[in-house]
Amino acid sequence: MRYVLGFDGGGTKTDCVLMDETGAILARARSGPSNPSRVPLDLAYATLLEAMDNALESAGKSATDVAGVCGAIAGAGLATALPEFYRRLQLKFPKAKIFPDTDLRMALTATGEPPSLVVIAGTGSAVIGRDITGRLAREGGLGPVLGDPGSAYDIGRKAMILCLSQYSPGENSYLGNEIRDAFKCNWIELQAQIRTNPDAVLPKIFPIVAKAANEGDQSARGLLRSAAEELAGFVECVVERLHLRNESFFLAKTGGVFNRSVHLDDRFDELVRKIAPRARTGALPRPVEEFAAQCAVDCLDSPVRKVES
């Protein structure tokens, strides 16, 4: 029996599955962020390896049992890190065929046949699509400095700006109190944490915003509606570029920003219906790490092309 590993590495977490060549999943594991555009490359690789080792250990397997490794790495294209991930994974799994790719390309492939679009809204955000000829278009995915509108990071950042602007004249907002209670510190201490390590703080504010919105807080609802509009703006750009406005296509939504509050989800779906009335929206057919593992299984008996920069 041959075994493969599939993974989905993001800015907050890394998910990994161990699968045998029949398609049966033997183990699952999760570790921290492995996006090399947000954490140092060595740390990103170590985190990815942690998830893989944990999955192997759970099933009583070792690196020498692995015949294929395939998965998505957020930020790898931005950081030009794919060749280095390939090299290190090949050293770790000398008997395996290695297929690392970006999260955008892997998720788009997971949608099935073109035309299709994927909206990724997690720690970062981006939209990628392809038409029936296979032509690609994308928007976003530029990272926190140049902007990831509609992402958990960006929602957290805007929530902090809003709450600090309210706090300055001495006002106490419901959302602000919820954020301070969650982090168990005052605004000065929280700002210091953000300046030291924004990725460790800002994405964690998003669930607080979603909860506050669900409980009726109008400022939180406004933040989520604004995020939905920014994500829909990305979709509109890609739809226009691929001439899909009047076409039927599948639009997949993935990432931790979705399915947390109807105030974001419903607004996003409403805008998509206006942009592309014939689009079908939904989740990816299966999680990226499972799709990646199945790809590795399918490629076990195929020739391998080395990953280039």
Steps between C-alpha positions, in 0.01 A plus 500: 500500500625848410427813702477870419481827691276790403519840667352848501737756651363842588572813697334371818500120480628205301280195440642166389355158417666163453327292231567154358493423130135386518397849611438412864603770749707348780582808707451875528721761665509875548781741584558877484569742214715391206460799269857608412391854416379549859747293703869419433556222249669273755205536737249445218671177399538382861128557559407310184731217605341493845157434351640228274695328777195505727284340232759230436547433872122466551489225240823330603678590174832668421641724227633197312143370462392811309476465122350839421466847652270763354359818646431869500715767664350846540744778421751266336465672164534844656809390688641304201538209741358205304837370374641509854197316641544241224869455581444460873204266461699283259775467760245409769315249280766354269269233354210735433379700203467861614235744371487828696288783357344829602170502690330693219593259223425193711159630606412598144590154375284352775189672362495265200456595135519865387359757499525545875607748767633462852475762772748436781432706811700387799797672661549657155267532202505451125284398205617286209305376199534332165281496191408207278829533309701483822597869500567625854426824680549595863460785746639553849734272686759776543555447871428717804724792404361557150152393599279194548154662503225286649746275685493417869817706540345802330171476689695480826711800402195710413323393820797620702506836317127543561518409867802722564327794330202447731718458806698820445211729604423268788220296344467129584353292218361150529743371237794671669412347836471156340844532341667616821329225701612234253865607516486585872695823464453873450529688171862605557606139565300371204655755265844391620415138420383598152817695427712207615312226312190614309435154352463358850234757595303653213355180345381396847289815522287390205303230691428762769362733231288218354362411843418864576326536164292190568403649836377823345796740513456742209866601470602133470231443239632796305852359504378166365285656229796710391720187484237324288494793260879499468507128426219542248704777337780249443248259350367766264850578372572134424156443345547801272849395398382151408174621340287284729232749600231324296646151521418206724789408729581371847629745760654326800535674836769380737680633808411575859327833428205322343227322696551706815230763454207548263580871498808425288381187319158629395637836383773329298254258335263788422773695324622196307147445366506854363846459349444157343134389520575152365782420744454213743661564837604240755785336685780309330395141421747378763760657731820604324720261700278204401495608136878537507543152646277354229708681238810337647331159477400565138859595414672203663544326167559815293829669407607787723602846377730688734355815650652815352508849644 
